[in-house]
């Protein structure tokens, strides 16, 4: 088991894999949307690096199946299920208690601005937002709750939730697994030794759209949400 040495470990997906393996990966994926505290965790890079270690993860948890493809499929399927459940919990939380969060004060783990950004993202892209949000850090944490707040149809949400979760988990985990094999076989490069560089690239790719939206997007009119809260009282 990996020992905690510094706060940098919290941003290193390899740390979680070595510390808790299969079950910790699933919990982090669930927590990102089900508990609203995972937006600072390395979601996308965690899945990519998990793909690199897929065979080892499944072997340590269940024993080897003897097939790289099957091991990777088991891991991707379990991650997809955890992601689906997390989104469903977030949705029902939005239905029951979401509106009150617009009045909640910011804390270290909760920032109201993220809720506003997710709301605008959802209004702009509609049902497709559930699928698209899966690939956007921070936005994917709060979008399910916003879907619950605006009373999106349950069946439509479940459909888009499943599509987004399956695409997200299978694309990133299989990319990590097979790119690792490709680079090793074709170029003699072990991606496990280049994880810091890979993580930086993934973080930049996934967060640049969010940063651009924050810096150059239209300023959010918080009053329109406050007015909605007053009308619903």
C-alpha positions as CSV (number, residue, x, y, z in Angstrom):
1,X,0.0,0.0,0.0
2,X,1.2,3.5,-0.9
3,X,1.9,5.9,2.0
4,X,0.7,9.5,2.0
5,X,3.8,11.7,1.8
6,X,2.6,15.1,0.7
7,X,-0.5,17.0,-0.6
8,X,0.8,16.5,-4.1
9,X,-0.2,12.9,-3.8
10,X,-3.9,13.9,-3.8
11,X,-3.4,15.1,-7.4
12,X,-1.5,12.0,-8.5
13,X,-3.8,9.2,-9.8
14,X,-1.1,6.6,-9.4
15,X,-1.2,7.3,-5.6
16,X,-4.9,6.3,-5.4
17,X,-4.3,3.2,-7.6
18,X,-1.5,1.9,-5.4
19,X,-3.1,3.0,-2.2
20,X,-6.6,1.5,-2.6
21,X,-6.7,-0.1,-6.1
22,X,-10.0,-1.2,-7.6
23,X,-12.4,-0.2,-4.8
24,X,-10.9,3.2,-4.2
25,X,-11.0,4.0,-7.9
26,X,-14.7,3.2,-7.9
27,X,-15.4,5.3,-4.8
28,X,-13.6,8.3,-6.3
29,X,-15.6,8.1,-9.5
30,X,-18.8,7.8,-7.5
31,X,-17.9,10.6,-5.1
32,X,-17.2,13.1,-7.9
33,X,-20.9,13.4,-8.8
34,X,-22.6,11.5,-6.0
35,X,-21.0,13.4,-3.0
36,X,-20.0,16.6,-4.8
37,X,-16.5,16.6,-3.2
38,X,-14.6,15.0,-6.0
39,X,-14.2,17.9,-8.4
40,X,-10.6,18.5,-7.2
41,X,-9.7,14.8,-7.7
42,X,-7.9,13.6,-10.9
43,X,-10.9,12.0,-12.6
44,X,-9.9,11.8,-16.2
45,X,-6.2,11.1,-15.6
46,X,-7.2,8.5,-12.9
47,X,-9.1,6.6,-15.6
48,X,-6.3,6.9,-18.1
49,X,-3.7,5.7,-15.7
50,X,-6.0,3.0,-14.4
51,X,-6.1,1.7,-17.9
52,X,-2.3,1.4,-17.9
53,X,-2.5,-0.6,-14.7
54,X,-5.8,-2.4,-15.6
55,X,-4.4,-6.0,-15.7
56,X,-2.6,-5.5,-12.3
57,X,-5.7,-3.9,-10.7
58,X,-8.0,-6.8,-11.7
59,X,-5.4,-9.4,-10.9
60,X,-4.9,-8.0,-7.4
61,X,-8.7,-7.7,-6.8
62,X,-10.2,-10.8,-8.4
63,X,-7.3,-12.8,-9.8
64,X,-6.1,-12.8,-13.4
65,X,-8.5,-13.7,-16.2
66,X,-5.7,-14.4,-18.6
67,X,-7.0,-11.8,-21.0
68,X,-5.8,-8.1,-21.2
69,X,-9.0,-7.2,-23.1
70,X,-11.3,-8.9,-20.5
71,X,-9.4,-7.3,-17.6
72,X,-9.7,-3.9,-19.1
73,X,-13.4,-4.4,-19.9
74,X,-14.1,-5.5,-16.3
75,X,-12.5,-2.4,-15.0
76,X,-14.1,0.0,-17.5
77,X,-17.6,-1.6,-16.8
78,X,-17.2,-1.2,-13.1
79,X,-16.1,2.4,-13.4
80,X,-19.0,3.1,-15.7
81,X,-21.4,1.6,-13.2
82,X,-19.9,3.7,-10.4
83,X,-20.2,6.8,-12.6
84,X,-23.9,6.0,-13.4
85,X,-24.8,5.5,-9.7
86,X,-23.0,8.7,-8.8
87,X,-24.9,10.8,-11.3
88,X,-28.2,9.3,-10.2
89,X,-27.5,10.2,-6.6
90,X,-26.5,13.7,-7.8
91,X,-29.8,14.0,-9.8
92,X,-32.0,13.0,-6.9
93,X,-30.1,15.3,-4.5
94,X,-30.9,18.1,-7.0
95,X,-34.6,17.2,-7.0
96,X,-34.8,17.1,-3.2
97,X,-32.4,19.7,-1.9
98,X,-30.7,21.4,-4.9
99,X,-32.5,24.8,-4.8
100,X,-31.3,25.4,-1.3
101,X,-27.7,25.2,-2.4
102,X,-28.1,28.5,-4.2
103,X,-28.4,30.1,-0.8
104,X,-25.6,28.1,0.8
105,X,-22.4,29.9,1.7
106,X,-19.1,28.9,0.0
107,X,-16.9,26.4,1.8
108,X,-13.6,24.8,1.1
109,X,-15.4,21.9,-0.7
110,X,-18.4,23.8,-2.1
111,X,-18.2,26.7,-4.5
112,X,-21.5,28.3,-5.6
113,X,-19.9,29.5,-8.8
114,X,-19.5,25.9,-10.0
115,X,-23.2,25.4,-9.6
116,X,-23.9,28.5,-11.7
117,X,-21.5,27.3,-14.4
118,X,-23.1,23.9,-14.5
119,X,-26.5,25.5,-14.8
120,X,-25.5,27.6,-17.7
121,X,-23.8,24.7,-19.4
122,X,-27.0,22.6,-19.0
123,X,-29.3,25.4,-20.3
124,X,-27.0,25.9,-23.3
125,X,-26.6,22.2,-24.4
126,X,-29.8,20.7,-23.0
127,X,-30.0,16.9,-22.6
128,X,-26.7,16.5,-24.5
129,X,-25.1,18.3,-21.5
130,X,-25.3,15.1,-19.4
131,X,-23.1,13.3,-22.0
132,X,-20.8,16.2,-22.7
133,X,-20.3,17.0,-19.0
134,X,-18.7,13.6,-18.4
135,X,-15.6,14.9,-20.1
136,X,-15.3,18.2,-18.3
137,X,-13.9,18.4,-14.8
138,X,-15.9,20.4,-12.3
139,X,-18.8,20.7,-14.7
140,X,-19.5,17.0,-14.5
141,X,-19.7,17.2,-10.7
142,X,-22.6,19.6,-10.6
143,X,-24.5,19.0,-13.9
144,X,-26.5,16.0,-12.5
145,X,-27.7,18.1,-9.6
146,X,-28.7,20.9,-11.9
147,X,-30.6,18.3,-14.0
148,X,-32.5,17.4,-10.9
149,X,-33.1,21.0,-10.0
150,X,-34.7,21.8,-13.4
151,X,-36.7,18.5,-13.2
152,X,-35.2,16.8,-16.3
153,X,-37.2,13.7,-17.2
154,X,-35.9,10.8,-15.2
155,X,-35.8,8.4,-18.1
156,X,-34.0,10.8,-20.4
157,X,-31.5,11.6,-17.7
158,X,-30.8,7.9,-17.1
159,X,-30.4,7.3,-20.8
160,X,-27.9,10.1,-21.2
161,X,-26.2,9.2,-17.9
162,X,-25.5,5.7,-19.1
163,X,-24.3,6.8,-22.5
164,X,-21.9,9.4,-21.0
165,X,-20.6,7.1,-18.3
166,X,-19.9,4.2,-20.7
167,X,-18.2,6.5,-23.3
168,X,-16.1,8.2,-20.6
169,X,-14.9,5.1,-18.8
170,X,-14.3,2.9,-21.9
171,X,-12.6,5.6,-24.0
172,X,-10.2,6.7,-21.3
173,X,-9.4,3.3,-19.7
174,X,-9.0,1.5,-23.1
175,X,-6.9,4.5,-24.3
176,X,-4.6,4.2,-21.3
177,X,-4.2,0.4,-21.7
178,X,-3.6,0.2,-25.4
179,X,-1.6,3.3,-25.8
180,X,0.7,2.0,-23.1
181,X,1.1,-1.3,-25.1
182,X,1.5,0.6,-28.4
183,X,4.3,2.9,-27.1
184,X,6.1,0.0,-25.5
185,X,6.0,-2.3,-28.6
186,X,6.6,0.4,-31.3
187,X,8.8,2.9,-29.5
188,X,10.2,1.1,-26.4
189,X,8.6,3.8,-24.2
190,X,7.1,2.8,-20.9
191,X,4.3,5.2,-20.2
192,X,4.4,4.2,-16.5
193,X,7.7,6.1,-16.3
194,X,6.1,9.1,-18.0
195,X,3.1,9.5,-15.8
196,X,3.7,13.1,-14.6
197,X,4.0,14.3,-18.2
198,X,0.9,12.3,-19.3
199,X,-1.1,13.7,-16.3
200,X,-0.1,17.3,-17.2
201,X,-1.3,16.8,-20.8
202,X,-4.6,15.3,-19.8
203,X,-5.3,18.0,-17.2
204,X,-4.5,20.7,-19.8
205,X,-6.8,19.1,-22.4
206,X,-9.7,18.6,-20.0
207,X,-9.5,21.8,-18.1
208,X,-8.7,24.3,-20.8
209,X,-12.3,24.5,-22.0
210,X,-13.5,25.1,-18.4
211,X,-10.8,27.8,-17.8
212,X,-11.6,29.5,-21.1
213,X,-15.3,29.5,-20.2
214,X,-14.5,31.0,-16.8
215,X,-12.1,33.7,-18.2
216,X,-13.9,34.7,-21.4
217,X,-17.5,33.5,-21.0
218,X,-20.3,35.8,-20.2
219,X,-20.6,36.9,-16.6
220,X,-23.2,34.9,-14.7
221,X,-26.2,36.9,-13.5
222,X,-26.6,35.4,-10.0
223,X,-29.8,37.3,-9.4
224,X,-31.8,35.3,-11.9
225,X,-31.2,32.2,-9.8
226,X,-32.0,34.0,-6.6
227,X,-35.3,35.1,-8.1
228,X,-36.1,31.5,-9.0
229,X,-35.5,30.5,-5.5
230,X,-37.8,33.2,-4.2
231,X,-40.6,32.2,-6.6
232,X,-40.4,28.6,-5.6
233,X,-40.8,29.4,-1.9
